């Protein structure tokens, strides 16, 4: 558990360090409408090479909705357990912890919509002004939703072959999603990096909580809390 908590803290520290760099280092008005961008040389060079790509943006957008659907299905599983067992204490601790993870993730998403770290490198077709861009919410949500799914597969899928297939597909999903979002040009490179670091911090914390709960329950996961 300590290693996983340490990993969570390391990723969180790197995330905060990235925020400081974006706000303080190499700032230049390279964004739309003259918006200032930190790490402008790196971000500007990457965006110049790849630009905006509507195909990759659409693919990543669709996959982002897919991540939310998967997250919604996991949340629904928790509500069904609560309904059948008629007690919050009897809901699987993985599912309860997952609910907390989702709440924290959504809370952070709302915060970064209000506290602007960076604006998008382009004004999107359906918008009239620059939007908040850091961290990439699609990257963050996909990492959290699909990454947490991977952690739950071992408990809820018993057969080895389906288990391996589901895990492999989940890893591929995350890779394709993040790559498409990166190549879409809807975010600066630092926005994608921020989404990855914050997502990994939250997933490491979730993993540490699961390990702690399992050790206390002697591998019997359905316990009261």
N, CA, C and O of each residue as an XYZ file, in Angstrom:
900
protein
N       0.818     -1.207      0.000
C       0.000      0.000      0.000
C       0.853      1.259      0.000
O       0.535      2.231     -0.685
N       1.949      1.241      0.776
C       2.802      2.426      0.887
C       3.387      2.813     -0.464
O       3.491      3.996     -0.788
N       3.771      1.803     -1.254
C       4.333      2.087     -2.576
C       3.298      2.775     -3.466
O       3.626      3.701     -4.208
N       2.063      2.321     -3.387
C       1.017      2.906     -4.222
C       0.675      4.326     -3.774
O       0.425      5.203     -4.601
N       0.668      4.542     -2.459
C       0.445      5.894     -1.948
C       1.591      6.817     -2.359
O       1.380      7.978     -2.708
N       2.798      6.276     -2.309
C       3.962      7.069     -2.719
C       3.870      7.444     -4.192
O       4.178      8.570     -4.582
N       3.438      6.470     -5.009
C       3.256      6.751     -6.436
C       2.207      7.838     -6.652
O       2.387      8.730     -7.480
N       1.118      7.756     -5.905
C       0.059      8.763     -6.026
C       0.598     10.143     -5.689
O       0.310     11.118     -6.383
N       1.384     10.221     -4.618
C       1.968     11.506     -4.203
C       2.961     12.026     -5.237
O       3.017     13.227     -5.501
N       3.744     11.120     -5.820
C       4.731     11.526     -6.838
C       4.027     12.097     -8.064
O       4.410     13.148     -8.577
N       2.995     11.395     -8.528
C       2.251     11.883     -9.699
C       1.557     13.214     -9.385
O       1.514     14.107    -10.231
N       1.017     13.343     -8.172
C       0.357     14.591     -7.784
C       1.373     15.733     -7.735
O       1.082     16.846     -8.174
N       2.565     15.454     -7.200
C       3.614     16.474     -7.142
C       4.039     16.900     -8.550
O       4.213     18.089     -8.816
N       4.206     15.927     -9.448
C       4.576     16.249    -10.830
C       3.476     17.059    -11.515
O       3.761     17.943    -12.323
N       2.224     16.754    -11.189
C       1.096     17.506    -11.737
C       1.152     18.961    -11.289
O       0.990     19.874    -12.098
N       1.386     19.172     -9.986
C       1.483     20.539     -9.457
C       2.699     21.264    -10.034
O       2.653     22.465    -10.301
N       3.778     20.521    -10.218
C       4.987     21.096    -10.818
C       4.713     21.532    -12.252
O       5.196     22.573    -12.696
N       3.939     20.734    -12.965
C       3.577     21.083    -14.337
C       2.710     22.341    -14.366
O       2.882     23.192    -15.239
N       1.782     22.461    -13.418
C       0.965     23.668    -13.338
C       1.850     24.898    -13.133
O       1.664     25.923    -13.788
N       2.815     24.784    -12.217
C       3.729     25.892    -11.966
C       4.504     26.258    -13.225
O       4.696     27.436    -13.524
N       4.949     25.239    -13.963
C       5.715     25.485    -15.188
C       4.851     26.173    -16.238
O       5.303     27.096    -16.916
N       3.608     25.720    -16.370
C       2.701     26.299    -17.363
C       2.384     27.759    -17.036
O       2.197     28.578    -17.936
N       2.326     28.075    -15.741
C       1.981     29.434    -15.335
C       3.182     30.379    -15.244
O       3.021     31.600    -15.228
N       4.399     29.796    -15.183
C       5.559     30.654    -14.900
C       6.683     30.595    -15.926
O       7.488     31.523    -16.010
N       6.750     29.520    -16.708
C       7.915     29.283    -17.563
C       7.584     29.516    -19.040
O       6.595     28.998    -19.559
N       8.442     30.316    -19.709
C       8.375     30.498    -21.163
C       6.956     30.862    -21.622
O       6.382     30.201    -22.488
N       6.415     31.901    -21.039
C       5.051     32.327    -21.365
C       5.071     33.242    -22.586
O       5.885     34.161    -22.671
N       4.172     32.982    -23.523
C       4.067     33.803    -24.731
C       2.629     33.774    -25.239
O       1.927     32.784    -25.032
N       2.172     34.850    -25.906
C       0.782     34.925    -26.391
C       0.591     34.191    -27.715
O       0.326     34.810    -28.745
N       0.729     32.855    -27.675
C       0.645     32.075    -28.917
C      -0.725     31.444    -29.122
O      -0.971     30.800    -30.142
N      -1.621     31.630    -28.147
C      -2.952     31.047    -28.257
C      -3.894     31.914    -29.071
O      -3.547     33.039    -29.431
N      -5.081     31.404    -29.365
C      -6.071     32.194    -30.109
C      -6.472     33.447    -29.322
O      -6.540     33.422    -28.093
N      -6.733     34.527    -30.036
C      -7.063     35.818    -29.413
C      -5.952     36.324    -28.513
O      -6.194     37.097    -27.586
N      -4.714     35.878    -28.795
C      -3.569     36.356    -28.034
C      -3.471     35.816    -26.628
O      -2.791     36.411    -25.792
N      -4.133     34.697    -26.336
C      -4.051     34.111    -24.999
C      -2.639     33.613    -24.730
O      -1.991     33.026    -25.597
N      -2.177     33.862    -23.503
C      -0.822     33.488    -23.120
C      -0.740     32.004    -22.775
O      -1.663     31.435    -22.192
N       0.365     31.399    -23.141
C       0.565     29.968    -22.922
C       1.950     29.742    -22.324
O       2.944     30.262    -22.832
N       2.012     28.963    -21.242
C       3.291     28.595    -20.665
C       3.945     27.469    -21.448
O       3.283     26.774    -22.219
N       5.246     27.289    -21.249
C       6.010     26.295    -22.007
C       5.731     26.477    -23.501
O       5.546     25.511    -24.242
N       5.707     27.742    -23.914
C       5.225     28.095    -25.256
C       6.080     27.516    -26.380
O       5.553     27.160    -27.434
N       7.379     27.418    -26.170
C       8.240     26.873    -27.226
C       7.895     25.420    -27.509
O       7.729     25.022    -28.662
N       7.787     24.626    -26.438
C       7.447     23.206    -26.573
C       6.019     23.031    -27.084
O       5.778     22.302    -28.046
N       5.082     23.705    -26.432
C       3.677     23.570    -26.827
C       3.444     24.081    -28.246
O       2.727     23.462    -29.031
N       4.065     25.225    -28.564
C       3.882     25.811    -29.887
C       4.471     24.941    -30.985
O       3.874     24.786    -32.050
N       5.645     24.372    -30.725
C       6.298     23.523    -31.728
C       5.456     22.288    -32.014
O       5.275     21.905    -33.170
N       4.940     21.667    -30.954
C       4.126     20.459    -31.137
C       2.857     20.782    -31.916
O       2.461     20.040    -32.815
N       2.223     21.902    -31.557
C       0.981     22.261    -32.242
C       1.236     22.660    -33.697
O       0.393     22.418    -34.561
N       2.367     23.256    -33.965
C       2.712     23.627    -35.341
C       2.889     22.392    -36.216
O       2.504     22.388    -37.385
N       3.472     21.347    -35.640
C       3.713     20.113    -36.397
C       2.394     19.403    -36.712
O       2.182     18.965    -37.843
N       1.517     19.287    -35.730
C       0.319     18.462    -35.902
C      -0.944     19.279    -36.194
O      -1.855     18.783    -36.857
N      -1.011     20.519    -35.708
C      -2.167     21.354    -35.967
C      -3.460     20.759    -35.422
O      -3.441     19.916    -34.525
N      -4.582     21.209    -35.977
C      -5.887     20.680    -35.564
C      -6.341     19.633    -36.564
O      -6.279     19.852    -37.774
N      -6.804     18.484    -36.056
C      -7.260     17.396    -36.905
C      -8.665     16.983    -36.482
O      -8.858     16.429    -35.400
N      -9.635     17.255    -37.335
C     -11.027     16.996    -36.988
C     -11.321     15.508    -36.821
O     -12.160     15.134    -36.002
N     -10.632     14.646    -37.597
C     -10.862     13.204    -37.501
C     -10.468     12.700    -36.116
O     -11.252     12.024    -35.449
N      -9.253     13.031    -35.687
C      -8.793     12.568    -34.376
C      -9.630     13.184    -33.249
O      -9.874     12.548    -32.224
N     -10.064     14.428    -33.454
C     -10.914     15.065    -32.440
C     -12.237     14.315    -32.306
O     -12.695     14.052    -31.194
N     -12.846     13.974    -33.433
C     -14.134     13.262    -33.406
C     -13.987     11.884    -32.785
O     -14.819     11.471    -31.977
N     -12.919     11.162    -33.165
C     -12.691      9.831    -32.597
C     -12.513      9.912    -31.081
O     -13.114      9.136    -30.338
N     -11.690     10.852    -30.630
C     -11.443     10.985    -29.191
C     -12.696     11.435    -28.451
O     -12.917     11.050    -27.303
N     -13.513     12.251    -29.111
C     -14.767     12.689    -28.502
C     -15.713     11.510    -28.300
O     -16.317     11.362    -27.238
N     -15.837     10.672    -29.332
C     -16.700      9.485    -29.246
C     -16.189      8.527    -28.170
O     -16.969      7.988    -27.386
N     -14.881      8.325    -28.141
C     -14.299      7.434    -27.136
C     -14.457      8.013    -25.733
O     -14.585      7.274    -24.757
N     -14.446      9.340    -25.643
C     -14.683      9.974    -24.346
C     -16.070      9.659    -23.824
O     -16.242      9.385    -22.637
N     -17.067      9.697    -24.710
C     -18.427      9.311    -24.312
C     -18.473      7.830    -23.927
O     -19.196      7.439    -23.010
N     -17.691      7.014    -24.642
C     -17.614      5.592    -24.296
C     -17.088      5.388    -22.893
O     -17.575      4.525    -22.163
N     -16.084      6.185    -22.506
C     -15.534      6.100    -21.150
C     -16.589      6.442    -20.117
O     -16.691      5.789    -19.078
N     -17.377      7.475    -20.410
C     -18.437      7.877    -19.476
C     -19.511      6.798    -19.362
O     -20.057      6.574    -18.282
N     -19.812      6.134    -20.470
C     -20.807      5.052    -20.441
C     -20.321      3.902    -19.560
O     -21.078      3.350    -18.762
N     -19.042      3.553    -19.722
C     -18.459      2.483    -18.897
C     -18.487      2.873    -17.423
O     -18.836      2.066    -16.562
N     -18.114      4.121    -17.145
C     -18.179      4.600    -15.769
C     -19.594      4.566    -15.227
O     -19.813      4.214    -14.068
N     -20.560      4.933    -16.069
C     -21.957      4.896    -15.661
C     -22.433      3.484    -15.362
O     -23.221      3.274    -14.440
N     -21.958      2.516    -16.140
C     -22.335      1.119    -15.909
C     -21.790      0.617    -14.572
O     -22.466     -0.121    -13.856
N     -20.561      1.022    -14.244
C     -19.985      0.626    -12.958
C     -20.751      1.275    -11.808
O     -20.992      0.646    -10.778
N     -21.132      2.542    -11.995
C     -21.924      3.225    -10.969
C     -23.286      2.552    -10.804
O     -23.783      2.406     -9.688
N     -23.886      2.141    -11.929
C     -25.181      1.448    -11.889
C     -25.062      0.131    -11.129
O     -25.972     -0.255    -10.395
N     -23.930     -0.556    -11.309
C     -23.712     -1.812    -10.578
C     -23.735     -1.560     -9.073
O     -24.245     -2.376     -8.305
N     -23.183     -0.433     -8.666
C     -23.208     -0.087     -7.244
C     -24.618      0.174     -6.748
O     -24.987     -0.282     -5.665
N     -25.416      0.903     -7.526
C     -26.806      1.172     -7.136
C     -27.625     -0.111     -7.073
O     -28.482     -0.262     -6.203
N     -27.358     -1.045     -8.005
C     -28.083     -2.320     -7.994
C     -27.723     -3.133     -6.756
O     -28.586     -3.761     -6.144
N     -26.427     -3.117     -6.388
C     -26.024     -3.809     -5.165
C     -26.716     -3.197     -3.950
O     -27.199     -3.912     -3.071
N     -26.756     -1.877     -3.913
C     -27.405     -1.186     -2.790
C     -28.883     -1.543     -2.727
O     -29.423     -1.756     -1.642
N     -29.535     -1.610     -3.871
C     -30.958     -1.938     -3.925
C     -31.213     -3.370     -3.465
O     -32.157     -3.622     -2.716
N     -30.375     -4.311     -3.910
C     -30.586     -5.728     -3.586
C     -30.211     -6.047     -2.142
O     -30.881     -6.837     -1.476
N     -29.127     -5.422     -1.663
C     -28.635     -5.755     -0.319
C     -29.219     -4.844      0.755
O     -29.107     -5.122      1.949
N     -29.848     -3.744      0.313
C     -30.585     -2.842      1.203
C     -29.724     -2.249      2.321
O     -30.231     -1.891      3.385
N     -28.426     -2.152      2.068
C     -27.531     -1.540      3.053
C     -26.269     -1.063      2.360
O     -25.642     -1.814      1.613
N     -25.899      0.175      2.605
C     -24.672      0.705      2.017
C     -23.455     -0.069      2.501
O     -22.477     -0.218      1.768
N     -23.513     -0.561      3.736
C     -22.393     -1.304      4.315
C     -22.165     -2.648      3.619
O     -21.089     -3.234      3.741
N     -23.180     -3.143      2.885
C     -23.054     -4.435      2.219
C     -22.661     -4.317      0.752
O     -22.477     -5.327      0.072
N     -22.532     -3.088      0.267
C     -22.057     -2.877     -1.103
C     -20.556     -3.158     -1.142
O     -19.827     -2.781     -0.224
N     -20.094     -3.820     -2.208
C     -18.671     -4.148     -2.326
C     -17.814     -2.903     -2.140
O     -18.105     -1.838     -2.685
N     -16.766     -3.061     -1.368
C     -15.929     -1.917     -1.041
C     -15.270     -1.318     -2.289
O     -15.003     -0.118     -2.345
N     -15.013     -2.172     -3.292
C     -14.475     -1.634     -4.546
C     -15.424     -0.616     -5.170
O     -15.001      0.429     -5.665
N     -16.699     -0.939     -5.137
C     -17.699     -0.078     -5.754
C     -17.876      1.208     -4.951
O     -18.002      2.289     -5.526
N     -17.886      1.091     -3.616
C     -17.980      2.278     -2.783
C     -16.781      3.197     -3.010
O     -16.928      4.410     -3.154
N     -15.599      2.598     -3.039
C     -14.382      3.383     -3.273
C     -14.407      4.011     -4.658
O     -13.926      5.126     -4.861
N     -14.980      3.271     -5.610
C     -15.084      3.785     -6.972
C     -15.970      5.030     -7.015
O     -15.684      5.985     -7.738
N     -17.052      5.006     -6.228
C     -17.929      6.167     -6.159
C     -17.194      7.396     -5.657
O     -17.372      8.499     -6.175
N     -16.360      7.192     -4.634
C     -15.551      8.299     -4.110
C     -14.572      8.796     -5.173
O     -14.386     10.001     -5.344
N     -13.949      7.853     -5.884
C     -13.017      8.211     -6.957
C     -13.704      9.067     -8.018
O     -13.155     10.071     -8.471
N     -14.908      8.659     -8.406
C     -15.658      9.418     -9.419
C     -16.011     10.815     -8.923
O     -15.897     11.788     -9.668
N     -16.437     10.915     -7.669
C     -16.807     12.213     -7.106
C     -15.603     13.158     -7.085
O     -15.715     14.330     -7.445
N     -14.457     12.634     -6.660
C     -13.234     13.454     -6.627
C     -12.843     13.888     -8.032
O     -12.473     15.041     -8.257
N     -12.928     12.952     -8.977
C     -12.566     13.268    -10.365
C     -13.466     14.350    -10.948
O     -12.989     15.298    -11.572
N     -14.764     14.203    -10.742
C     -15.714     15.198    -11.248
C     -15.493     16.550    -10.572
O     -15.586     17.599    -11.209
N     -15.196     16.507     -9.264
C     -14.912     17.744     -8.544
C     -13.702     18.471     -9.109
O     -13.722     19.691     -9.273
N     -12.654     17.722     -9.405
C     -11.448     18.319     -9.989
C     -11.732     18.860    -11.386
O     -11.218     19.912    -11.767
N     -12.550     18.140    -12.143
C     -12.935     18.608    -13.473
C     -13.626     19.969    -13.381
O     -13.311     20.884    -14.141
N     -14.569     20.094    -12.445
C     -15.300     21.357    -12.276
C     -14.344     22.481    -11.855
O     -14.441     23.605    -12.345
N     -13.424     22.163    -10.944
C     -12.465     23.169    -10.479
C     -11.643     23.727    -11.635
O     -11.456     24.938    -11.748
N     -11.150     22.827    -12.496
C     -10.278     23.278    -13.587
C     -11.065     23.897    -14.743
O     -10.477     24.494    -15.644
N     -12.388     23.756    -14.719
C     -13.207     24.516    -15.656
C     -13.329     25.967    -15.195
O     -13.511     26.871    -16.010
N     -13.226     26.182    -13.882
C     -13.362     27.520    -13.311
C     -12.003     28.204    -13.129
O     -11.861     29.404    -13.367
N     -11.017     27.426    -12.708
C      -9.669     27.969    -12.501
C      -8.872     27.699    -13.776
O      -8.395     26.584    -13.989
N      -8.731     28.701    -14.605
C      -8.125     28.511    -15.925
C      -6.599     28.467    -15.825
O      -5.962     29.435    -15.409
N      -6.035     27.344    -16.209
C      -4.569     27.207    -16.276
C      -4.097     27.512    -17.692
O      -3.106     28.216    -17.886
N      -4.798     26.987    -18.659
C      -4.493     27.199    -20.081
C      -5.786     27.261    -20.873
O      -6.796     26.675    -20.484
N      -5.745     27.977    -21.987
C      -6.849     27.945    -22.941
C      -6.474     27.038    -24.113
O      -5.293     26.797    -24.364
N      -7.470     26.543    -24.818
C      -7.231     25.683    -25.971
C      -6.363     26.400    -27.014
O      -6.380     27.628    -27.100
N      -5.608     25.632    -27.800
C      -4.812     26.235    -28.877
C      -5.650     26.689    -30.062
O      -5.161     27.413    -30.930
N      -6.919     26.264    -30.105
C      -7.820     26.674    -31.187
C      -9.180     27.012    -30.585
O      -9.546     26.512    -29.522
N      -9.918     27.864    -31.280
C     -11.313     28.102    -30.907
C     -12.159     27.082    -31.656
O     -12.178     27.051    -32.886
N     -12.851     26.258    -30.900
C     -13.597     25.169    -31.504
C     -14.750     25.704    -32.358
O     -15.248     26.800    -32.103
N     -15.179     24.933    -33.377
C     -16.216     25.405    -34.314
C     -17.505     25.855    -33.654
O     -18.161     26.771    -34.150
N     -17.888     25.226    -32.534
C     -19.158     25.577    -31.891
C     -18.986     26.613    -30.784
O     -19.909     26.849    -30.005
N     -17.805     27.232    -30.713
C     -17.525     28.223    -29.678
C     -17.137     29.559    -30.305
O     -16.728     29.616    -31.465
N     -17.269     30.625    -29.531
C     -16.907     31.958    -30.019
C     -15.692     32.533    -29.299
O     -15.204     33.604    -29.661
N     -15.203     31.830    -28.287
C     -14.044     32.292    -27.529
C     -13.269     31.099    -27.007
O     -13.798     29.988    -26.968
N     -12.003     31.312    -26.597
C     -11.182     30.199    -26.104
C     -11.799     29.542    -24.872
O     -12.423     30.205    -24.044
N     -11.609     28.213    -24.765
C     -12.125     27.448    -23.633
C     -10.974     26.965    -22.757
O      -9.821     26.915    -23.187
N     -11.313     26.612    -21.525
C     -10.325     26.009    -20.622
C      -9.792     24.718    -21.237
O     -10.537     23.957    -21.854
N      -8.500     24.484    -21.060
C      -7.870     23.364    -21.761
C      -7.015     22.464    -20.874
O      -6.650     21.362    -21.283
N      -6.689     22.924    -19.655
C      -5.781     22.171    -18.785
C      -6.503     21.756    -17.511
O      -7.179     22.566    -16.877
N      -6.354     20.467    -17.137
C      -5.789     19.359    -17.914
C      -6.829     18.856    -18.918
O      -8.004     19.215    -18.841
N      -6.384     18.028    -19.853
C      -7.311     17.455    -20.828
C      -8.326     16.573    -20.096
O      -7.966     15.538    -19.536
N      -9.595     16.991    -20.104
C     -10.621     16.250    -19.372
C     -10.876     14.874    -19.989
O     -11.145     13.913    -19.269
N     -10.793     14.777    -21.324
C     -10.987     13.474    -21.974
C      -9.892     12.488    -21.543
O     -10.158     11.316    -21.280
N      -8.663     12.993    -21.478
C      -7.556     12.143    -21.042
C      -7.748     11.710    -19.598
O      -7.596     10.533    -19.271
N      -8.084     12.665    -18.733
C      -8.288     12.378    -17.307
C      -9.421     11.376    -17.099
O      -9.244     10.373    -16.407
N     -10.578     11.641    -17.692
C     -11.739     10.782    -17.471
C     -11.524      9.379    -18.023
O     -11.937      8.398    -17.405
N     -10.877      9.277    -19.188
C     -10.629      7.947    -19.762
C      -9.668      7.141    -18.896
O      -9.876      5.949    -18.672
N      -8.618      7.794    -18.412
C      -7.680      7.095    -17.531
C      -8.378      6.601    -16.270
O      -8.190      5.457    -15.857
N      -9.184      7.469    -15.660
C      -9.842      7.107    -14.406
C     -10.914      6.036    -14.634
O     -10.956      5.042    -13.910
N     -11.768      6.231    -15.621
C     -12.869      5.292    -15.858
C     -12.372      3.921    -16.318
O     -12.772      2.894    -15.769
N     -11.509      3.910    -17.315
C     -11.024      2.631    -17.859
C      -9.968      2.023    -16.958
O      -9.911      0.804    -16.797
N      -9.121      2.874    -16.362
C      -8.096      2.358    -15.446
C      -8.704      1.683    -14.234
O      -8.225      0.634    -13.802
N      -9.757      2.273    -13.680
C     -10.424      1.648    -12.531
C     -11.133      0.367    -12.951
O     -11.209     -0.585    -12.175
N     -11.653      0.340    -14.177
C     -12.260     -0.894    -14.689
C     -11.241     -2.028    -14.710
O     -11.555     -3.154    -14.324
N     -10.033     -1.737    -15.157
C      -8.970     -2.756    -15.203
C      -8.736     -3.339    -13.814
O      -8.530     -4.543    -13.665
N      -8.770     -2.474    -12.795
C      -8.518     -2.942    -11.426
C      -9.644     -3.831    -10.899
O      -9.436     -4.628     -9.985
N     -10.828     -3.692    -11.475
C     -11.972     -4.470    -10.997
C     -12.175     -5.782    -11.757
O     -12.944     -6.640    -11.326
N     -11.493     -5.931    -12.876
C     -11.698     -7.114    -13.714
C     -11.350     -8.394    -12.966
O     -12.056     -9.393    -13.101
N     -10.277     -8.385    -12.180
C      -9.852     -9.599    -11.480
C     -10.930    -10.130    -10.532
O     -11.065    -11.340    -10.352
N     -11.700     -9.210     -9.926
C     -12.729     -9.670     -8.981
C     -13.994    -10.131     -9.692
O     -14.582    -11.145     -9.315
N     -14.414     -9.403    -10.707
C     -15.726     -9.645    -11.287
C     -15.710    -10.511    -12.539
O     -16.771    -10.902    -13.026
N     -14.535    -10.819    -13.068
C     -14.419    -11.754    -14.199
C     -13.550    -12.915    -13.736
O     -12.375    -12.723    -13.421
N     -14.109    -14.105    -13.691
C     -13.408    -15.246    -13.104
C     -12.602    -16.055    -14.123
O     -11.548    -16.594    -13.787
N     -13.086    -16.145    -15.359
C     -12.396    -16.957    -16.359
C     -11.180    -16.204    -16.912
O     -11.240    -15.004    -17.182
N     -10.085    -16.936    -17.070
C      -8.816    -16.302    -17.418
C      -8.805    -15.689    -18.816
O      -8.276    -14.593    -19.003
N      -9.377    -16.376    -19.791
C      -9.316    -15.859    -21.158
C     -10.101    -14.556    -21.316
O      -9.558    -13.579    -21.833
N     -11.365    -14.516    -20.884
C     -12.084    -13.231    -20.954
C     -11.392    -12.139    -20.148
O     -11.405    -10.970    -20.533
N     -10.789    -12.528    -19.027
C     -10.090    -11.558    -18.193
C      -8.929    -10.925    -18.954
O      -8.760     -9.705    -18.939
N      -8.136    -11.755    -19.616
C      -6.995    -11.241    -20.393
C      -7.464    -10.376    -21.557
O      -6.868     -9.341    -21.853
N      -8.534    -10.810    -22.213
C      -9.046    -10.047    -23.360
C      -9.547     -8.678    -22.913
O      -9.241     -7.665    -23.542
N     -10.313     -8.650    -21.833
C     -10.866     -7.390    -21.339
C      -9.761     -6.420    -20.911
O      -9.824     -5.223    -21.193
N      -8.760     -6.953    -20.235
C      -7.652     -6.093    -19.806
C      -6.890     -5.546    -21.003
O      -6.556     -4.361    -21.044
N      -6.615     -6.405    -21.975
C      -5.889     -5.970    -23.170
C      -6.669     -4.898    -23.926
O      -6.105     -3.887    -24.346
N      -7.976     -5.131    -24.097
C      -8.811     -4.153    -24.787
C      -8.855     -2.828    -24.029
O      -8.883     -1.757    -24.636
N      -8.861     -2.910    -22.713
C      -8.909     -1.691    -21.898
C      -7.633     -0.868    -22.054
O      -7.683      0.355    -22.181
N      -6.491     -1.553    -22.043
C      -5.213     -0.840    -22.224
C      -5.137     -0.209    -23.613
O      -4.681      0.924    -23.769
N      -5.588     -0.954    -24.611
C      -5.593     -0.422    -25.985
C      -6.517      0.786    -26.074
O      -6.190      1.782    -26.720
N      -7.667      0.693    -25.424
C      -8.646      1.789    -25.432
C      -8.009      3.067    -24.883
O      -8.120      4.136    -25.483
N      -7.342      2.942    -23.738
C      -6.705      4.110    -23.129
C      -5.643      4.691    -24.057
O      -5.575      5.904    -24.253
N      -4.811      3.811    -24.630
C      -3.729      4.268    -25.511
C      -4.285      5.002    -26.729
O      -3.811      6.082    -27.082
N      -5.292      4.409    -27.367
C      -5.879      5.025    -28.570
C      -6.550      6.350    -28.215
O      -6.414      7.338    -28.936
N      -7.272      6.358    -27.102
C      -7.973      7.566    -26.678
C      -6.999      8.721    -26.451
O      -7.189      9.814    -26.984
N      -5.962      8.473    -25.662
C      -4.994      9.531    -25.343
C      -4.237      9.973    -26.591
O      -3.998     11.165    -26.784
N      -3.859      9.011    -27.440
C      -3.131      9.343    -28.665
C      -3.987     10.198    -29.601
O      -3.510     11.186    -30.159
N      -5.242      9.815    -29.768
C      -6.141     10.585    -30.635
C      -6.363     11.993    -30.085
O      -6.401     12.966    -30.838
N      -6.510     12.089    -28.767
C      -6.703     13.417    -28.179
C      -5.460     14.277    -28.379
O      -5.557     15.473    -28.653
N      -4.303     13.659    -28.241
C      -3.043     14.377    -28.439
C      -2.908     14.873    -29.869
O      -2.519     16.018    -30.102
N      -3.233     14.002    -30.833
C      -3.071     14.339    -32.252
C      -4.211     15.201    -32.789
O      -4.131     15.716    -33.904
N      -5.278     15.357    -31.991
C      -6.412     16.157    -32.465
C      -6.071     17.643    -32.556
O      -6.666     18.375    -33.347
N      -5.114     18.081    -31.746
C      -4.770     19.496    -31.743
C      -5.730     20.354    -30.943
O      -5.638     21.581    -30.978
N      -6.654     19.730    -30.219
C      -7.600     20.476    -29.395
C      -6.998     20.865    -28.055
O      -7.598     21.621    -27.292
N      -5.805     20.343    -27.770
C      -5.107     20.641    -26.519
C      -3.633     20.897    -26.802
O      -3.085     20.440    -27.805
N      -3.011     21.632    -25.903
C      -1.557     21.728    -25.918
C      -0.979     20.426    -25.369
O      -1.660     19.666    -24.681
N       0.278     20.189    -25.686
C       0.952     18.986    -25.182
C       0.923     18.938    -23.657
O       0.740     17.869    -23.073
N       1.103     20.084    -23.013
C       1.111     20.119    -21.542
C      -0.269     19.781    -20.961
O      -0.359     19.276    -19.842
N      -1.337     20.055    -21.711
C      -2.685     19.702    -21.246
C      -2.855     18.187    -21.167
O      -3.421     17.657    -20.211
N      -2.353     17.505    -22.192
C      -2.430     16.033    -22.211
C      -1.580     15.455    -21.084
O      -2.002     14.532    -20.386
N      -0.380     16.006    -20.915
C       0.506     15.538    -19.838
C      -0.159     15.744    -18.483
O      -0.058     14.885    -17.606
N      -0.842     16.880    -18.304
C      -1.540     17.140    -17.044
C      -2.646     16.131    -16.787
O      -2.805     15.662    -15.660
N      -3.417     15.790    -17.818
C      -4.481     14.796    -17.673
C      -3.923     13.429    -17.295
O      -4.508     12.715    -16.480
N      -2.781     13.067    -17.897
C      -2.157     11.772    -17.594
C      -1.659     11.743    -16.151
O      -1.915     10.781    -15.426
N      -0.952     12.788    -15.731
C      -0.385     12.817    -14.374
C      -1.475     12.814    -13.309
O      -1.374     12.087    -12.321
N      -2.515     13.619    -13.502
C      -3.596     13.660    -12.522
C      -4.358     12.333    -12.509
O      -4.724     11.843    -11.441
N      -4.598     11.753    -13.676
C      -5.275     10.465    -13.752
C      -4.489      9.365    -13.061
O      -5.062      8.552    -12.335
N      -3.180      9.332    -13.281
C      -2.334      8.315    -12.649
C      -2.275      8.501    -11.136
O      -2.220      7.520    -10.394
N      -2.284      9.739    -10.676
C      -2.296      9.997     -9.235
C      -3.572      9.450     -8.597
O      -3.520      8.798     -7.554
N      -4.706      9.716     -9.219
C      -5.990      9.239     -8.688
C      -6.084      7.718     -8.739
O      -6.584      7.094     -7.803
N      -5.604      7.119     -9.830
C      -5.652      5.658     -9.953
C      -4.736      4.981     -8.935
O      -5.089      3.944     -8.373
N      -3.574      5.559     -8.700
C      -2.647      4.994     -7.709
C      -3.259      5.061     -6.316
O      -3.111      4.132     -5.521
N      -3.948      6.162     -6.022
C      -4.616      6.297     -4.727
C      -5.740      5.272     -4.598
O      -5.894      4.644     -3.550
N      -6.525      5.101     -5.664
C      -7.605      4.112     -5.657
C      -7.051      2.705     -5.452
O      -7.623      1.909     -4.708
N      -5.946      2.407     -6.110
C      -5.309      1.098     -5.964
C      -4.833      0.871     -4.541
O      -4.947     -0.237     -4.016
N      -4.300      1.908     -3.915
C      -3.829      1.793     -2.531
C      -4.992      1.538     -1.580
O      -4.879      0.740     -0.650
N      -6.104      2.215     -1.818
C      -7.293      2.031     -0.972
C      -7.824      0.608     -1.108
O      -8.191     -0.018     -0.114
N      -7.866      0.098     -2.332
C      -8.340     -1.274     -2.541
C      -7.452     -2.282     -1.826
O      -7.945     -3.227     -1.210
N      -6.151     -2.079     -1.909
C      -5.217     -3.005     -1.262
C      -5.402     -2.985      0.255
O      -5.361     -4.030      0.905
N      -5.605     -1.802      0.811
C      -5.819     -1.663      2.253
C      -7.102     -2.374      2.674
O      -7.112     -3.105      3.665
N      -8.172     -2.164      1.932
C      -9.457     -2.778      2.266
C      -9.393     -4.296      2.172
O      -9.962     -5.006      3.001
N      -8.693     -4.785      1.153
C      -8.585     -6.235      0.969
C      -7.782     -6.875      2.087
O      -8.114     -7.970      2.540
N      -6.727     -6.205      2.538
C      -5.906     -6.763      3.610
C      -6.690     -6.817      4.921
O      -6.507     -7.742      5.712
N      -7.568     -5.825      5.157
C      -8.374     -5.806      6.377
C      -9.484     -6.836      6.338
O      -9.905     -7.340      7.379
N      -9.966     -7.154      5.131
C     -11.095     -8.084      5.031
C     -10.628     -9.525      4.814
O     -11.449    -10.424      4.632
N      -9.298     -9.746      4.833
C      -8.748    -11.098      4.615
C      -9.265    -11.687      3.319
O      -9.675    -12.846      3.249
N      -9.230    -10.821      2.262
C      -9.630    -11.222      0.904
C     -11.133    -11.395      0.757
O     -11.597    -11.840     -0.294
N     -11.895    -11.061      1.768
C     -13.348    -11.043      1.605
C     -13.755     -9.602      1.357
O     -13.820     -8.800      2.288
N     -14.030     -9.272      0.092
C     -14.148     -7.882     -0.281
C     -15.449     -7.242      0.170
O     -15.483     -6.033      0.404
N     -16.508     -8.003      0.297
C     -17.795     -7.436      0.661
C     -17.852     -7.253      2.160
O     -18.208     -8.182      2.886
N     -17.503     -6.057      2.640
C     -17.422     -5.808      4.074
C     -18.146     -4.520      4.397
O     -18.469     -3.736      3.505
N     -18.396     -4.307      5.662
C     -18.945     -3.040      6.101
C     -17.844     -2.030      6.294
O     -16.720     -2.397      6.637
N     -18.150     -0.739      6.076
C     -17.163      0.305      6.296
C     -17.792      1.408      7.136
O     -17.132      2.400      7.446
